[in-house]
Amino acid sequence: MTDTDTAAGLPGPQSAAPSLMARLLAFVAVLIGGASGGLVGYAVTDLQCESGCPNLAGSMGVLGAALAAVGVGIVVALTLRAMAEWRTGQAQQAARDHHPVN
């Protein structure tokens, strides 16, 4: 039996992945950021164009959405990684407290 054998009732190794709720919130944040970027890109281009350029405004909206989603995605990835690192540090500290080395 290995330490990953959970069928035998043994606890497997803990995952460093963020919780499901954190990942869902991160996904929603990327969607909201992308939608906001798209609206800003469309609105700014629509206001600047005097002859009513729907194609240009639409393409700038798509570009704004993509850039905003990438930016929010980078921040989300760094945040989730920091959360996992924080949790790992807490687990290591708990192990050191539980098994002191003298």
PyMOL commands that set and color helices and strands:
alter all, ss='L'
color gray80, all
select helices_A, chain A and resi 20-48+54-98
alter helices_A, ss='H'
color red, helices_A
deselect
rebuild
show_as cartoon
